[in-house]
Amino acid sequence: MAEAVSELAQRVEHFVRESVIPFEGQIGRASHGPPDPLIMELRGAARAAGVLTPHIRADGSHLSQRDTARVLRMTGLSPLGPLACNTAAPDEGNMYLLGKVATPEQKARFLEPLVRGEARSAFFMTEPADENGAGSDPSMMRTVCRRDGNHWVISGRKKFITGAEGAKVGIIMAKAEEGACMFLTDLPDPAIRTLRVIDTIDSSMPGGHAEIEIEDLRLPADQMLGRAGEGFHYAQVRLSPARLSHCMRWHGLVTRAQEIASAYACRRHAFGKPLIDHEGVGFMLGDNMIDLKQAELMIDWCADVLDSGNLGTAESSMAKVAVSEALFRVADRCVQLMGGTGVSGDTIVELAFRETRAFRIYDGPTEVHKWSLAKKIKRAHAADPR
């Protein structure tokens, strides 16, 4: 099994380096992501190369989180790699959740097109953070759902919904008398209206991040995902692995930035010698090596926790904080040592910087995860005040 995963990771790496990286010039600085025709062209190439949706086996089973990390780091070597190989957010996390919770009928209708790379999806959880708004705190959710015979009717507003524009599958979180619920829906739907696609610092996710209004969306009861009132539990089933997958993909991207910066420092001469021979530059690249290895080990540690069957809520919070902060430091040093070239679009280094800056906020800001960990420490002390 280890040899098979190693071979798979090598094939994915070869495909991304040889067949995907040449298309990076088409990304541009548009904040709403690469166009769908380009994504579908790359997915066709990935399908032909046998590396489409590589983290899900032919029988529908999922690679272990540790093995997934090896593969997803390779897809992340290009900002287009996860899109080409169908390992990108939010689709990868949505596929994982549907694989765990959906009924056979729901899998056939909503999951299989995602696995085949024929459709994109969106996860409608985050809400506007205005006065009394929920933001990314689902316990304050204001989107509601109510029973109406054999249907549910959903109304509310969502914000920063990645990939909603152009998605064909939606997972919507709403609050009922029983508690939080999740629903599956086909997209587009006239009851789900995009108010705007928000301009953000990152630019690698197709469809961008939208603000959405849901008005009296009527769905059959069999499109509820799981059971009424269990939505928070399902969110945790999805969020810990999806949070870690972000770490995996962006580790690959920042590894590539380090490769580019290292080559630049070895080629570029200034003040009578190669840049890398100046300690101020060489030490930055050495610090990058340390941060990348520590981030890799943190990812693998958290993956082992999830593979043990643990929800890994605290562990994924620790990994997300440690990895996002480390990768941003690496990307920042790469930009700095490359000077003007580092802030230009001549390489993907500036894009890696922008993506990892956003990563410190997406899937929970660093401070929210630290606050969650502090609460865990407080509970542990109350239970055993030694």
C-alpha positions in Angstrom: 0.0 0.0 0.0 2.8 2.4 0.9 4.5 1.8 -2.5 1.2 2.3 -4.3 0.6 5.7 -2.6 4.2 6.7 -3.2 3.8 5.9 -6.9 0.5 7.8 -7.0 2.1 10.9 -5.4 4.9 10.7 -8.0 2.5 10.5 -10.9 0.5 13.5 -9.5 3.7 15.5 -9.1 4.8 14.7 -12.6 1.4 15.7 -14.0 1.3 19.0 -12.1 4.8 20.0 -13.1 4.6 18.9 -16.7 1.0 19.5 -17.7 -0.5 22.1 -15.3 2.3 24.6 -14.5 2.5 25.7 -18.2 -1.1 27.0 -17.9 -0.3 29.3 -14.9 0.0 32.3 -17.2 -3.8 32.1 -17.7 -4.6 32.7 -14.0 -4.1 36.5 -14.0 -4.9 38.7 -11.1 -8.7 38.4 -11.3 -10.0 37.8 -7.8 -12.8 35.5 -8.7 -10.7 32.5 -9.7 -9.7 30.7 -12.9 -12.5 30.2 -15.5 -14.4 27.0 -15.6 -13.5 26.2 -19.3 -9.8 26.1 -18.2 -10.6 23.9 -15.2 -12.5 21.4 -17.3 -9.7 21.3 -19.9 -7.2 20.6 -17.1 -9.5 17.9 -15.6 -9.7 16.2 -18.9 -5.9 16.0 -19.0 -5.9 14.7 -15.4 -8.5 12.1 -16.3 -6.4 10.9 -19.2 -3.3 10.8 -17.0 -5.1 8.8 -14.3 -4.7 11.4 -11.6 -8.3 12.8 -11.4 -9.7 12.8 -7.8 -6.6 10.7 -6.7 -7.6 10.7 -3.0 -10.7 8.6 -3.7 -10.2 5.1 -4.9 -12.2 3.5 -7.7 -14.4 1.7 -5.2 -15.4 5.0 -3.6 -13.3 4.6 -0.5 -11.0 7.5 0.7 -7.3 7.3 1.2 -6.2 7.7 4.8 -5.5 11.2 5.9 -1.8 10.5 6.0 -1.8 9.2 2.5 -4.1 12.0 1.3 -1.4 14.4 2.6 1.2 12.9 0.4 -1.0 13.3 -2.7 -2.5 16.7 -1.9 0.8 18.3 -1.3 1.7 17.3 -4.8 -1.5 18.7 -6.3 -0.7 22.0 -4.5 2.6 22.6 -6.3 0.6 24.8 -8.7 -2.3 27.0 -7.8 -4.1 25.2 -10.7 -3.1 21.7 -9.5 -5.9 21.1 -7.0 -8.4 22.3 -9.6 -7.0 20.1 -12.3 -6.8 17.0 -10.0 -10.2 17.7 -8.3 -8.7 18.0 -4.8 -9.6 21.7 -4.3 -11.7 23.4 -1.7 -14.6 23.3 -1.1 -15.2 20.3 -3.3 -12.7 18.0 -1.6 -14.3 18.7 1.8 -17.8 18.3 0.5 -16.9 15.0 -1.1 -15.5 13.8 2.2 -18.7 14.8 4.1 -21.1 13.2 1.5 -19.0 10.0 1.6 -19.5 9.8 5.3 -23.1 11.0 5.7 -25.1 10.9 2.5 -27.6 8.1 1.6 -26.9 5.9 -1.4 -29.5 7.9 -3.4 -27.9 11.2 -2.4 -24.4 9.9 -3.3 -25.6 8.9 -6.8 -27.2 12.3 -7.4 -24.9 14.7 -5.7 -21.5 13.0 -4.9 -20.8 11.0 -8.0 -20.7 14.1 -10.4 -18.2 15.7 -8.0 -16.0 12.7 -7.8 -16.0 12.4 -11.7 -14.9 16.1 -11.8 -18.0 17.1 -13.8 -19.4 19.5 -11.3 -18.3 22.0 -8.6 -19.9 22.5 -5.3 -20.4 25.1 -2.5 -20.8 24.9 1.3 -23.3 27.5 2.6 -22.4 27.9 6.3 -20.7 31.3 6.9 -23.0 34.3 7.4 -22.7 38.1 7.4 -20.8 39.4 10.4 -22.9 42.5 10.8 -24.6 43.6 14.0 -25.7 40.3 15.8 -24.5 38.4 12.7 -23.1 34.9 12.9 -20.0 35.4 10.8 -18.1 32.1 11.0 -19.7 31.1 14.3 -22.4 28.6 13.4 -23.9 28.7 16.9 -25.2 32.2 16.0 -26.7 31.1 12.7 -29.7 33.1 11.5 -30.6 31.1 8.4 -33.7 29.2 9.3 -35.6 26.2 7.9 -39.1 25.0 8.7 -41.1 21.9 7.8 -43.9 22.2 5.3 -45.5 18.8 4.8 -42.9 16.6 3.1 -40.6 19.6 2.3 -38.4 22.0 4.1 -38.4 25.8 3.4 -35.1 27.6 3.9 -34.5 31.4 4.2 -31.5 33.5 5.2 -28.2 35.1 4.1 -24.8 33.6 3.7 -21.4 35.3 3.0 -18.0 34.3 1.7 -19.4 31.2 0.1 -16.6 29.9 -2.0 -17.4 28.7 -5.5 -21.1 29.4 -5.3 -21.0 31.0 -8.8 -20.8 28.2 -11.2 -21.5 25.4 -8.7 -23.9 22.6 -9.5 -24.2 21.2 -6.0 -24.9 23.0 -2.7 -24.8 22.0 0.9 -26.8 24.5 3.0 -26.7 24.8 6.8 -29.8 26.2 8.5 -31.4 26.2 11.9 -34.7 24.4 12.8 -36.5 23.9 16.1 -34.6 20.6 16.4 -31.2 22.4 15.9 -28.9 22.8 13.0 -29.6 21.0 9.8 -27.9 20.4 6.5 -29.5 20.1 3.1 -28.4 19.2 -0.4 -29.6 21.2 -3.4 -29.0 21.4 -7.1 -27.6 24.7 -8.3 -28.4 27.2 -9.7 -31.8 27.7 -8.1 -34.0 30.9 -8.4 -34.5 30.9 -4.6 -30.7 31.3 -4.1 -29.6 34.7 -5.3 -26.0 36.0 -5.5 -25.9 39.6 -4.1 -22.3 40.1 -5.1 -19.0 38.3 -5.5 -16.6 39.9 -3.1 -13.2 41.1 -4.1 -10.7 39.4 -1.9 -6.9 39.1 -1.6 -6.8 35.6 -3.0 -7.5 34.6 -6.5 -7.2 30.8 -7.0 -10.7 29.6 -6.2 -13.1 29.4 -9.1 -16.3 31.4 -8.5 -14.7 33.5 -5.8 -16.4 34.2 -2.5 -20.0 35.3 -2.8 -22.7 36.9 -0.6 -25.9 35.0 -1.0 -29.6 35.5 -0.2 -31.8 32.4 0.2 -35.5 33.2 0.0 -38.1 30.4 0.6 -35.9 27.7 -0.9 -38.2 24.6 -1.0 -36.5 21.2 -0.8 -37.9 17.7 -0.5 -37.3 16.1 2.9 -35.1 13.4 1.3 -32.6 16.2 0.4 -31.8 16.7 4.1 -28.3 15.4 4.8 -28.4 13.1 7.8 -30.9 13.9 10.5 -32.5 17.1 11.7 -30.6 18.7 14.6 -27.3 17.0 13.8 -25.9 19.7 11.6 -23.2 20.8 14.1 -21.9 17.3 14.3 -21.8 16.9 10.5 -19.9 20.3 10.3 -17.2 18.9 12.6 -17.0 15.7 10.5 -16.3 17.9 7.5 -14.3 20.8 9.0 -11.4 19.0 10.7 -10.3 17.0 7.6 -11.1 20.0 5.3 -9.0 22.3 7.5 -6.1 19.9 7.3 -6.5 19.6 3.5 -6.0 23.3 3.2 -2.7 22.8 5.0 -1.7 20.0 2.6 -2.5 22.0 -0.6 -0.9 25.2 0.5 2.2 23.4 1.8 2.7 22.3 -1.8 2.2 25.8 -3.1 4.7 27.3 -0.7 7.2 24.5 -1.3 7.1 25.6 -4.9 7.6 29.2 -3.9 10.7 28.1 -1.9 12.0 26.3 -5.0 11.6 29.5 -7.1 13.2 31.7 -4.5 16.1 29.3 -4.0 16.8 29.2 -7.7 16.6 33.0 -7.9 19.0 33.4 -5.0 21.5 31.0 -6.5 21.4 32.7 -10.0 21.1 36.4 -9.0 24.4 38.2 -8.2 24.5 41.4 -6.2 27.4 43.1 -4.5 30.0 40.8 -6.0 28.5 37.4 -5.2 25.3 35.3 -5.5 22.5 36.4 -3.3 22.5 33.1 -1.4 26.1 33.8 -0.2 24.7 36.9 1.6 23.8 35.6 5.1 20.7 37.8 5.1 19.3 35.8 2.2 20.8 32.4 2.9 19.5 32.5 6.5 16.0 33.3 5.2 16.0 30.2 2.9 17.3 28.1 5.8 14.5 29.4 8.0 12.1 28.4 5.2 13.4 24.9 5.2 12.8 24.6 8.9 9.3 26.0 8.7 8.3 23.8 5.8 9.5 20.7 7.6 7.8 21.6 10.9 4.6 22.3 8.9 4.9 18.9 7.2 5.3 17.1 10.5 2.4 18.9 12.0 0.2 17.9 9.1 1.2 14.3 9.4 0.7 14.3 13.2 -2.9 15.6 12.8 -3.5 13.2 9.9 -2.6 10.3 12.2 -5.1 11.6 14.9 -7.9 11.7 12.3 -6.9 8.3 11.0 -7.3 6.9 14.5 -11.0 7.8 14.4 -10.8 10.9 16.6 -12.7 14.0 15.4 -9.4 15.9 16.0 -11.1 19.2 16.7 -8.3 20.5 18.9 -5.6 18.9 16.9 -6.8 20.3 13.6 -7.0 23.8 15.3 -3.4 23.4 16.4 -2.3 22.2 13.0 -4.2 25.0 11.2 -2.6 27.7 13.3 0.9 26.3 13.1 0.8 25.5 9.4 -0.9 28.7 8.2 1.4 30.9 10.2 4.5 29.0 9.1 3.6 29.0 5.4 2.9 32.7 5.5 6.3 33.3 7.0 7.9 31.2 4.2 6.0 33.0 1.5 6.8 36.4 3.0 10.5 35.6 3.0 10.4 34.4 -0.6 8.8 37.7 -1.7 11.3 39.7 0.3 14.5 38.1 -0.9 13.3 38.2 -4.6 12.7 42.0 -4.3 10.8 43.5 -7.2 10.4 40.2 -8.9 8.8 38.8 -5.7 6.0 41.3 -5.8 5.4 40.9 -9.6 3.3 38.5 -11.5 6.4 37.1 -13.2 6.3 34.0 -10.8 3.7 32.5 -8.6 5.5 33.6 -5.5 3.4 36.7 -5.0 0.3 34.6 -5.5 1.5 32.2 -2.8 2.0 35.2 -0.5 -1.6 36.4 -1.1 -3.1 32.9 -0.8 -1.3 32.1 2.5 -2.2 35.5 3.9 -5.9 34.6 3.3 -5.3 31.1 4.7 -4.6 32.7 8.2 -8.3 33.7 8.2 -10.1 31.1 6.1 -11.4 28.0 7.9 -11.1 30.0 11.2 -8.8 32.8 12.0 -5.7 32.0 14.0 -7.1 33.9 17.0 -10.4 31.9 17.0 -8.5 28.6 17.1 -6.3 29.8 19.9 -9.4 30.9 21.8 -10.9 27.5 21.3 -7.7 25.9 22.6 -7.7 28.2 25.6 -11.3 27.0 26.4 -10.1 23.4 26.2 -7.3 24.2 28.7 -9.7 25.8 31.0 -12.1 22.8 30.9 -9.2 20.5 31.6 -8.1 22.5 34.6 -11.6 22.6 36.0 -11.8 18.8 35.7 -8.4 18.2 37.2 -7.1 21.4 39.0 -3.6 20.2 39.7 
